[in-house]
């Protein structure tokens, strides 16, 4: 089990802070007609947004945070880390395909959907590959971090997908699109931090239990086992029946 570096925890904690601060500051810079409950986060980075660079910078940094966490969160396994990295790349790509001033954008909608789905499904990636009960093949293996256990991972993904469904409903026939998107985005950004803290706690517990200590040194070649006399210096004794 690998250690979780301190910088990774700081990076994961920065993700929700970037999202909340960017949404708050950029929203405050908009004219009086902007409604954070109705209008989406993407509009803060759109062509007609006031000081769009604020939300654009936050989205780019947010995607970089997801990529950094995916690079070091070895406890999650490659499938989950891949999905988290896809979510980070898609978050950055939202800047390249901003939402137009009037109407919708198919490319923006596809990239946004890929980002949210990847970030919502990655908690279940590790849970699905874990054994349902005790691992009979590896009885001495360490317990997985609590964030990557089957029930937790599947429950988190179900919750995030439920929030995404709420957002999709608001986009089509609701009036609280901005609120639904903000709640979904914050929930998605919080889970990498909780998962990283879970892996860090599991590693500390594993190390404290002595699982990371080295095995006792084995006898090297030529060493005499305990209980046997060491040979004295001088010529080796002749075997019976052999000529000198």
C-alpha positions as CSV (number, residue, x, y, z in Angstrom):
1,X,0.0,0.0,0.0
2,X,1.5,3.3,-1.1
3,X,1.7,6.5,0.9
4,X,-0.4,9.5,0.0
5,X,1.8,12.6,-0.4
6,X,0.8,15.8,1.5
7,X,0.7,17.8,-1.7
8,X,-2.0,15.5,-3.1
9,X,-4.3,16.2,-0.1
10,X,-3.8,19.9,-0.5
11,X,-4.6,19.6,-4.3
12,X,-7.7,17.6,-3.6
13,X,-8.9,20.1,-1.0
14,X,-8.3,22.9,-3.5
15,X,-10.9,21.4,-5.9
16,X,-14.1,22.3,-4.0
17,X,-12.6,25.6,-2.9
18,X,-11.8,26.6,-6.5
19,X,-15.4,25.7,-7.5
20,X,-17.1,27.6,-4.7
21,X,-14.8,30.6,-4.8
22,X,-14.9,30.9,-8.6
23,X,-18.7,30.6,-8.7
24,X,-19.1,33.2,-5.9
25,X,-16.6,35.7,-7.2
26,X,-17.6,35.4,-10.9
27,X,-21.3,35.5,-10.1
28,X,-20.8,38.7,-8.1
29,X,-19.2,40.3,-11.2
30,X,-22.2,39.7,-13.4
31,X,-24.9,42.3,-14.1
32,X,-28.1,42.5,-12.2
33,X,-29.9,40.1,-14.6
34,X,-27.8,37.1,-13.6
35,X,-29.6,34.6,-11.3
36,X,-27.4,31.9,-9.7
37,X,-30.4,29.7,-9.1
38,X,-31.5,29.8,-12.7
39,X,-28.3,30.4,-14.7
40,X,-25.6,27.7,-15.0
41,X,-21.9,27.8,-14.1
42,X,-21.0,27.6,-17.8
43,X,-22.6,31.0,-18.4
44,X,-20.0,32.5,-16.1
45,X,-17.3,31.3,-18.5
46,X,-19.3,32.2,-21.7
47,X,-18.6,34.8,-24.3
48,X,-20.9,37.4,-22.8
49,X,-19.9,36.9,-19.2
50,X,-18.2,39.7,-17.3
51,X,-14.7,38.8,-16.4
52,X,-15.1,35.3,-17.8
53,X,-11.4,34.6,-17.1
54,X,-12.3,34.1,-13.4
55,X,-14.5,31.0,-14.1
56,X,-12.3,29.9,-16.9
57,X,-9.2,29.8,-14.7
58,X,-11.1,28.0,-12.0
59,X,-12.3,25.3,-14.4
60,X,-8.8,24.7,-15.7
61,X,-7.4,24.5,-12.3
62,X,-10.2,22.2,-11.2
63,X,-9.5,19.8,-14.0
64,X,-5.8,19.8,-13.1
65,X,-6.7,18.9,-9.5
66,X,-8.7,15.9,-10.7
67,X,-5.8,14.8,-12.9
68,X,-3.3,15.1,-10.0
69,X,-5.5,13.1,-7.7
70,X,-5.9,10.4,-10.4
71,X,-2.1,10.2,-10.8
72,X,-1.4,9.4,-7.1
73,X,-4.6,7.6,-5.9
74,X,-3.2,4.1,-6.4
75,X,-5.7,2.5,-4.0
76,X,-8.5,3.3,-6.4
77,X,-7.2,1.0,-9.2
78,X,-6.6,1.8,-12.8
79,X,-10.2,1.8,-14.0
80,X,-11.3,4.3,-11.5
81,X,-8.2,6.5,-11.9
82,X,-8.8,6.5,-15.7
83,X,-12.4,7.7,-15.2
84,X,-11.3,10.4,-12.8
85,X,-8.6,11.5,-15.3
86,X,-11.3,11.6,-18.1
87,X,-13.4,13.8,-15.9
88,X,-10.5,16.1,-15.3
89,X,-9.7,16.4,-19.1
90,X,-13.4,17.0,-19.9
91,X,-13.6,19.7,-17.2
92,X,-10.6,21.5,-18.9
93,X,-12.2,21.0,-22.3
94,X,-15.3,22.9,-21.3
95,X,-13.2,26.0,-21.6
96,X,-12.5,25.2,-25.3
97,X,-16.2,24.7,-26.1
98,X,-18.0,27.5,-24.2
99,X,-21.7,27.8,-24.1
100,X,-23.0,30.2,-26.8
101,X,-24.8,33.4,-25.9
102,X,-28.1,32.3,-27.5
103,X,-29.3,28.7,-27.7
104,X,-27.5,25.6,-26.8
105,X,-24.3,23.9,-28.0
106,X,-24.1,20.2,-28.8
107,X,-20.4,20.0,-28.3
108,X,-20.6,21.8,-25.0
109,X,-23.4,19.5,-23.9
110,X,-21.4,16.4,-24.8
111,X,-18.3,17.5,-23.0
112,X,-20.2,18.5,-19.9
113,X,-22.1,15.2,-19.9
114,X,-18.8,13.2,-20.3
115,X,-17.3,15.2,-17.4
116,X,-20.1,14.7,-15.0
117,X,-20.7,11.0,-15.9
118,X,-17.0,10.1,-15.5
119,X,-16.7,11.9,-12.2
120,X,-19.9,10.3,-11.0
121,X,-19.0,6.7,-12.0
122,X,-15.4,6.6,-10.9
123,X,-16.2,5.7,-7.2
124,X,-18.0,2.5,-8.4
125,X,-15.0,1.5,-10.6
126,X,-13.0,0.1,-7.6
127,X,-16.0,-1.3,-5.8
128,X,-17.0,-3.5,-8.7
129,X,-13.6,-5.2,-8.9
130,X,-13.4,-5.9,-5.1
131,X,-14.4,-9.4,-3.8
132,X,-17.9,-9.6,-2.3
133,X,-16.7,-11.0,1.0
134,X,-13.4,-12.0,2.5
135,X,-10.7,-12.5,-0.1
136,X,-10.0,-16.3,0.2
137,X,-7.1,-16.1,-2.2
138,X,-5.4,-13.4,-0.2
139,X,-6.4,-13.8,3.5
140,X,-3.6,-11.7,4.8
141,X,-4.2,-8.7,2.4
142,X,-4.9,-5.4,4.0
143,X,-8.5,-4.1,4.1
144,X,-9.3,-1.6,1.3
145,X,-9.8,2.0,2.4
146,X,-13.4,2.6,3.5
147,X,-14.0,4.9,0.5
148,X,-13.3,2.0,-1.9
149,X,-15.4,-0.7,-0.3
150,X,-18.2,-2.1,-2.4
151,X,-21.2,-0.6,-0.6
152,X,-19.6,2.8,-0.2
153,X,-18.4,3.1,-3.8
154,X,-21.7,2.0,-5.3
155,X,-23.7,4.2,-2.9
156,X,-21.7,7.3,-3.8
157,X,-22.0,6.7,-7.5
158,X,-25.7,6.2,-7.1
159,X,-26.0,9.5,-5.2
160,X,-23.9,11.4,-7.8
161,X,-25.9,10.0,-10.7
162,X,-29.1,11.0,-8.9
163,X,-27.8,14.6,-8.6
164,X,-26.9,14.5,-12.3
165,X,-30.5,13.3,-13.1
166,X,-31.9,16.2,-11.1
167,X,-29.6,18.6,-13.1
168,X,-30.7,17.0,-16.4
169,X,-34.4,17.5,-15.4
170,X,-33.8,21.1,-14.6
171,X,-32.1,21.7,-17.9
172,X,-35.1,20.4,-19.9
173,X,-38.1,21.5,-17.8
174,X,-37.0,23.2,-14.6
175,X,-36.2,26.6,-13.4
176,X,-33.4,25.8,-10.9
177,X,-30.8,24.7,-13.4
178,X,-28.0,26.7,-11.8
179,X,-28.7,25.4,-8.3
180,X,-28.8,21.8,-9.5
181,X,-25.6,22.2,-11.4
182,X,-23.8,23.8,-8.5
183,X,-24.9,21.2,-6.0
184,X,-23.9,18.4,-8.4
185,X,-20.5,20.0,-9.1
186,X,-19.7,20.5,-5.4
187,X,-20.6,16.9,-4.5
188,X,-18.5,15.6,-7.4
189,X,-15.5,17.8,-6.3
190,X,-15.7,16.7,-2.7
191,X,-15.4,12.9,-3.2
192,X,-11.8,12.9,-4.5
193,X,-10.8,14.6,-1.3
194,X,-12.7,12.1,0.9
195,X,-11.3,9.2,-1.1
196,X,-7.7,10.5,-0.8
197,X,-8.1,11.0,3.0
198,X,-9.5,7.5,3.2
199,X,-6.5,6.1,1.4
200,X,-4.1,8.1,3.6
201,X,-5.8,6.9,6.8
202,X,-5.6,3.3,5.6
203,X,-1.9,3.6,4.8
204,X,-1.2,5.1,8.2
205,X,-3.1,2.3,9.9
206,X,-1.3,-0.3,7.8
207,X,2.1,1.2,8.7
208,X,1.3,1.5,12.4
209,X,0.4,-2.2,12.4
210,X,3.8,-3.1,11.2
211,X,2.8,-4.3,7.8
212,X,5.4,-2.2,6.2
213,X,8.3,-3.5,8.1
214,X,11.0,-5.5,6.4
215,X,11.2,-9.3,6.9
216,X,14.0,-10.6,9.1
217,X,17.4,-10.9,7.4
218,X,17.9,-14.4,6.0
219,X,21.3,-16.2,6.4
220,X,23.6,-15.2,3.7
221,X,25.8,-17.7,1.8
222,X,28.5,-19.1,3.9
223,X,26.8,-18.2,7.2
224,X,26.7,-20.8,9.9
225,X,23.3,-21.6,11.3
226,X,22.8,-21.1,15.0
227,X,23.8,-24.0,17.2
228,X,26.6,-25.2,14.9
229,X,30.3,-24.6,15.8
230,X,32.2,-22.4,13.5
231,X,35.1,-24.0,11.7
232,X,38.5,-23.3,13.1
233,X,41.3,-21.9,10.9
234,X,43.6,-24.4,9.3
235,X,43.4,-27.2,6.7
236,X,40.0,-28.8,6.1
237,X,39.7,-32.3,7.5
238,X,40.3,-35.1,5.0
239,X,37.5,-37.5,4.1
240,X,38.0,-41.1,5.0
241,X,39.6,-43.2,2.3
242,X,41.1,-40.3,0.4
243,X,44.8,-40.1,-0.2
244,X,46.6,-37.0,1.2
